[in-house]
Amino acid sequence: MSDDKYLRSIEELEALACNWWPIEVREEAQKMSILQYLLDTQEKFISILKLADKDKPEKIFELLDASSFDYHLFLKHLILLTDLGAEQLQRINKEFPTLFPNKSLTYKLRRKEISYQFTGLPTRGALNNKKMRIDSLEHLQASSYDAAICKDLIMMLIYGASAVIPRTRAVLYKCNCSDYLGDDAQIEDYVRKNYIRVSKIIAGKVSNDLGNKAQEYALKYLSEKLGPNYRLQSNGKLPDVSENDGKTWATFDILVDRIDKNGKYKEYVGVEVSFQETSNSVIERKATLARNRFVQVASRRSYVAYIIDGIGNFSRRSAVRTLCDNSHCTVAYTPEEFDILIDFIREKLG
C-alpha cells in the first residue's frame, strides 16, 4: 500500500476483494428478476408443450393441473414467446366484441373449424400484468390467480394466429404456438430460439438489478455507520463539476456531505460503485470520465472515492488502474473496506 492508507493499487484491491456478489445483494436482485425465474422453469414449460395434443386443446389444462404448473406462470411464458405485451392485450380486451363475436375464438385446425368459448374475457377495467398476476416474482410464485382469465389468454396465445376472422388473425399473427404442437423437435427449436433473445434481456436486466442493489446496499451501510450529521444522496450531482461540455453537473452513485457545513467551497465526497462478475464496458465508461472528474473535484476542494470489486472488473485491468490513479480513496466491496471509506469520509469532511 502507498503512504496514503486510503489509496490502493489494483493488486491490493484484488487481494482484498470478495470477487463474487455478496449473497445479500444477489438475493435482493433475484427477487426482482422475473425473467430469471422463467428460465428456471423453462424445461417444465417445454415438457408440457411437448405433451400437449394439437387436436385436443383442453388437454393442455389437464397437463398443467397434473404437473402443478400454475396457469399464470404458463401464460407468462407464452406472453414472452409471442412477444405480446400487456399494452397489446389491453387493446385486445377493449376491442373484444369486434375480434371475438359471441365471446368465442373460432380457429382452423387441419381444415377443421374449432370454437373456444371465453369465460373470463373480456374483463372490466384494465387487463394489465397485475390483474393477470404476472407483474412480480412474488405473484408468479404464488398460486393465487384468475384461472378463467388465464385459460382464455392461453388459448388465444396458442391458437390466435389460426383464427378464421381475418382481422383477428392479423392482430394475433404472432400467436402461432399451435403450429409446433405434436413435433418435439420444432417445439425445442421454437422455444430455444426465443429464449436466446430472452437470455440477452436477462443478462442485461440481472446485471442492472445487481448494480442498483450494490449501490443501494453500499448507501445503506454508509448512511447507518456515518450517522445523522452526514447527508448521503443516491445519484447526487456535485456542484461546479461539469460533464457533457459543461452542460450538466457530474453525477456520482453516492454523494456525501456534512449537513452542518455550508458555503461556496463546501466539501463533498463523490463515491462511485463498480461491481461486475462478468466483464463488460461499465467500468470502461467510468474510466473515461475519471481523470477529468478527479481534476475538477480536487480543484473545488472535494474528493473522489471508488468502491471497486468483482472478478469481471479485475479482468479490465487498465480501466481499474485508471480509477485507482484518479481517486482519493479506493476500497473493495466488503464491510471491512466500507469501514475504511467511512474513516476517509470522516477525516476529510470532519
C-alpha positions, 0 to 999 in steps of 0.5 A, spaced: 500 500 500 502 507 498 503 512 504 496 514 503 492 508 507 486 510 503 489 509 496 490 502 493 493 499 487 489 494 483 493 488 486 491 490 493 484 491 491 484 484 488 487 481 494 482 484 498 476 483 494 470 478 495 470 477 487 463 474 487 456 478 489 455 478 496 449 473 497 445 479 500 445 483 494 444 477 489 438 475 493 435 482 493 436 482 485 433 475 484 427 477 487 426 482 482 428 478 476 422 475 473 425 473 467 430 469 471 425 465 474 422 463 467 428 460 465 428 456 471 422 453 469 423 453 462 424 445 461 417 444 465 414 449 460 417 445 454 415 438 457 408 440 457 408 443 450 411 437 448 405 433 451 400 437 449 395 434 443 394 439 437 387 436 436 385 436 443 386 443 446 383 442 453 388 437 454 393 442 455 389 444 462 389 437 464 397 437 463 398 443 467 393 441 473 397 434 473 404 437 473 402 443 478 404 448 473 400 454 475 396 457 469 399 464 470 406 462 470 404 458 463 401 464 460 407 468 462 411 464 458 407 464 452 406 472 453 414 472 452 414 467 446 409 471 442 412 477 444 405 480 446 405 485 451 400 487 456 399 494 452 397 489 446 392 485 450 389 491 453 387 493 446 385 486 445 380 486 451 377 493 449 376 491 442 373 484 444 366 484 441 369 486 434 375 480 434 371 475 438 363 475 436 359 471 441 365 471 446 368 465 442 375 464 438 373 460 432 380 457 429 382 452 423 385 446 425 387 441 419 381 444 415 377 443 421 373 449 424 374 449 432 370 454 437 373 456 444 368 459 448 371 465 453 369 465 460 373 470 463 374 475 457 373 480 456 374 483 463 372 490 466 377 495 467 384 494 465 387 487 463 394 489 465 400 484 468 397 485 475 390 483 474 393 477 470 398 476 476 404 476 472 407 483 474 412 480 480 416 474 482 412 474 488 405 473 484 408 468 479 410 464 485 404 464 488 398 460 486 393 465 487 390 467 480 384 468 475 384 461 472 378 463 467 382 469 465 388 465 464 385 459 460 382 464 455 389 468 454 392 461 453 388 459 448 388 465 444 396 465 445 396 458 442 391 458 437 390 466 435 394 466 429 389 460 426 383 464 427 378 464 421 376 472 422 381 475 418 382 481 422 383 477 428 388 473 425 392 479 423 392 482 430 394 475 433 399 473 427 404 472 432 400 467 436 402 461 432 404 456 438 399 451 435 403 450 429 409 446 433 404 442 437 405 434 436 413 435 433 418 435 439 423 437 435 420 444 432 417 445 439 425 445 442 427 449 436 421 454 437 422 455 444 430 455 444 430 460 439 426 465 443 429 464 449 436 466 446 433 473 445 430 472 452 437 470 455 440 477 452 434 481 456 436 477 462 443 478 462 442 485 461 436 486 466 440 481 472 446 485 471 442 492 472 438 489 478 445 487 481 448 494 480 442 498 483 442 493 489 450 494 490 449 501 490 443 501 494 446 496 499 453 500 499 448 507 501 445 503 506 451 501 510 454 508 509 448 512 511 447 507 518 455 507 520 456 515 518 450 517 522 445 523 522 450 529 521 452 526 514 447 527 508 448 521 503 444 522 496 443 516 491 445 519 484 447 526 487 450 531 482 456 535 485 456 542 484 461 546 479 463 539 476 461 539 469 460 533 464 457 533 457 461 540 455 459 543 461 452 542 460 450 538 466 453 537 473 457 530 474 453 525 477 456 520 482 452 513 485 453 516 492 454 523 494 456 525 501 456 531 505 456 534 512 449 537 513 452 542 518 457 545 513 455 550 508 458 555 503 461 556 496 467 551 497 463 546 501 466 539 501 463 533 498 465 526 497 463 523 490 463 515 491 462 511 485 460 503 485 463 498 480 461 491 481 461 486 475 462 478 475 462 478 468 466 483 464 463 488 460 464 496 458 461 499 465 467 500 468 470 502 461 465 508 461 467 510 468 474 510 466 473 515 461 470 520 465 475 519 471 481 523 470 477 529 468 472 528 474 478 527 479 481 534 476 475 538 477 473 535 484 480 536 487 480 543 484 473 545 488 476 542 494 472 535 494 474 528 493 473 522 489 472 515 492 471 508 488 468 502 491 471 497 486 470 489 486 468 483 482 472 478 478 469 481 471 472 488 473 479 485 475 479 482 468 479 490 465 485 491 468 487 498 465 480 501 466 481 499 474 488 502 474 485 508 471 480 509 477 485 507 482 490 513 479 484 518 479 481 517 486 482 519 493 480 513 496 479 506 493 476 500 497 473 493 495 466 491 496 466 488 503 464 491 510 471 491 512 473 496 506 466 500 507 469 501 514 475 504 511 471 509 506 467 511 512 474 513 516 476 517 509 469 520 509 470 522 516 477 525 516 476 529 510 469 532 511 470 532 519 
